[in-house]
Amino acid sequence: MKKLKLSLLLSMLALALAACDDYEEYIKDNEFTAVYFGTQKPLRTIVAYDEMKFKVGVTLAGRRDNKQDEWATFEVDPSLLTNTSFKLLPKEYYTLSDENRMVIPAGKFIGDVTVTLNKAAFTSDPLAHTNTYALPLRLKETSVDSILLGKLDLDGGVLTPAKDYTVLVVKYISPLHGVYYHKGTQRKLDNAGNVTEETVYSTTDLSKNQTWNLTTLALNEVETSGAGTFVTTTVNNVKNSFGLKLIRNADNTVTIEKAAGSKVTILQSSGTYDATKREFNLEYRFTANGSTYSVTDQLILRQAPELDLRFEEWQ
């Protein structure tokens, strides 16, 4: 019995010593350091406020504690767009806080540059709100041991993927873009203009109202996901649209038009946009499915559009 206990104690001691050795290895720096781009296919969506900027950067690996400034140089490499559908982001659309160098400050593990978009030029381009333009960056040199270039086997197969580049696709969305609570009244009219049916869609608790998605068409233009009680649907990749185009004018009046492919025909309309409350107040008359309707709508933004954005990668 004593021999068994002694054997167990010795085994536990050996395990403890091995664990200590593993921990010592864990808290040490790696033998080599490297820099790399964390993702090769980022998709950045920027809300077109007055200031349109974002950061792109590299990560330092191989150290648990970075005690000194490090750097990596980069270049814009259009060849990275070969075999993609993207166009090179025109130089006049952006500026970089540093044209070719990212600094990783002591105590940090990320080094970046700021990309500032030229709002007037970028948002004037009708393609800029789609996945069209890309900023392709490739790492060239670094103050640390290496850049993660990736490895291939003898047959050319990928053993470890290259992380020395990133193809950054960038687009904008209108400040009017987003999810809106939809409240209002729809009246069905006969040929004489008399009301034959009335539908009210409004609740006191704002969060319990139905919602519409307003999607970007241009800087001050969005498309709704319906008209009155009619809602756009897509079945088997076939879109059945009842969308409206809302155009915010300089004086915050709103022009309402039929969206491309929509089954509604606008007969008359008026509207306003409250930039402080971020809500639309609309009145419009339209025909759909052979009937005429008169609608009074209020659209109230659920939350700022940037709060709906998430990390994305292009496919």
C-alpha positions, -999 to +999 in steps of 0.1 A: +000+000+000+028+024+009+046+015-023+014+023-043+010+057-026+047+065-032+043+056-069+012+078-072+031+107-055+060+103-079+037+102-109+019+134-098+053+151-092+065+142-127+033+155-142+036+188-123+072+192-134+062+185-170+033+210-167+058+236-155+081+229-185+051+234-208+041+266-191+077+279-194+076+272-231+042+289-233+053+322-218+084+325-239+086+343-272+087+322-304+121+317-320+110+339-350+088+369-355+066+377-385+041+402-398+010+394-419-024+407-429-051+391-408-075+386-437-070+385-474-106+393-485-119+421-463-151+439-474-154+474-458-187+492-459-185+529-450-214+551-441-212+583-462-210+609-435-189+640-438-158+620-428-152+587-445-122+569-432-111+535-419-079+516-410-060+487-426-031+471-409-007+442-402-004+420-372+029+411-354+033+374-344+059+356-324+062+378-293+042+379-261+055+413-253+065+439-279+090+462-264+100+482-294+086+499-325+085+476-356+075+484-391+065+469-424+065+485-458+038+479-484+027+488-520-005+490-539-002+459-562-028+459-591-017+424-601-036+411-571-069+419-589-061+395-617-088+368-620-112+389-598-141+410-609-129+441-590-116+474-603-086+492-589-098+519-565-089+552-584-061+572-567-083+603-567-108+585-545-086+582-515-055+592-495-033+571-471-019+585-439+014+569-450+020+559-486+041+528-479+049+522-442+029+507-413+044+511-378+037+487-350+042+508-318+060+493-287+034+476-265+011+470-295+007+441-320-011+460-348+004+485-372-019+504-395-025+532-419-057+553-423-075+553-456-095+585-461-121+585-489-127+616-510-165+618-503-174+640-532-155+619-558-163+585-543-200+590-538-204+606-573-194+573-588-226+552-595-206+520-589-192+530-555-221+516-534-216+482-549-187+456-546-167+471-574-136+489-562-107+473-543-074+485-528-049+456-532-019+458-508+012+437-506+039+436-479+074+442-491+099+445-462+098+445-424+120+451-394+110+417-379+123+383-390+098+376-418+066+382-437+042+352-439+046+343-476+029+309-473+043+275-484+036+252-513+043+214-516+063+199-545+031+197-566+022+233-560-005+226-535-010+251-506+005+239-473+001+272-455-017+301-472+001+334-481-008+363-458+015+389-473-013+406-491-049+418-488-075+427-514-096+453-496-130+458-513-146+491-502-181+505-508-203+531-492-239+532-480-261+563-477-268+578-443-304+571-451-297+533-455-310+510-427-339+493-410-369+515-403-400+510-382-429+514-406-462+530-394-491+543-413-525+540-429-535+526-463-568+534-480-581+515-510-600+538-534-627+531-559-628+548-594-645+579-579-618+582-552-640+570-523-625+549-496-636+513-498-611+497-474-588+511-447-558+493-431-539+508-401-505+494-393-492+512-362-487+503-326-478+524-296-448+503-288-424+514-315-404+481-314-435+461-323-441+478-356-432+461-388-400+471-404-388+481-439-353+479-452-341+510-471-311+501-493-287+525-510-291+536-546-270+567-544-258+592-517-293+606-512-314+579-527-327+547-512-351+520-522-379+508-499-388+471-494-425+479-501-453+504-506-481+507-480-490+471-471-474+456-502-440+440-495-413+430-519-406+393-519-381+370-537-391+334-545-369+310-564-346+340-572-375+358-588-381+393-573-417+405-569-410+442-562-433+468-548-404+491-540-403+529-539-374+552-547-370+579-520-349+609-530-339+634-503-336+668-518-314+696-505-342+712-485-351+678-470-382+674-490-386+639-504-394+629-540-411+595-543-407+575-575-413+540-587-382+518-580-367+499-609-388+468-617-415+477-592-451+468-598-464+501-584-472+532-604-470+565-584-499+589-592-490+617-568-467+621-538-451+644-512-427+638-483-402+652-459-371+639-441-363+650-405-325+648-403-325+652-365-350+625-358-339+605-388-374+598-400-394+601-432-430+613-434-446+603-467-479+607-485-485+590-518-511+576-541-503+546-563-518+517-583-509+481-579-526+449-590-553+469-607-564+489-577-556+524-564-544+532-529-537+563-508-510+559-481-497+580-452-464+565-440-439+573-412-405+556-413-384+558-382-348+546-382-343+517-358-306+525-352-277+542-370-267+523-401-231+518-389-244+498-359-258+472-383-224+467-400-204+436-392-170+421-402-174+408-438-153+391-464-160+392-501-166+359-520 
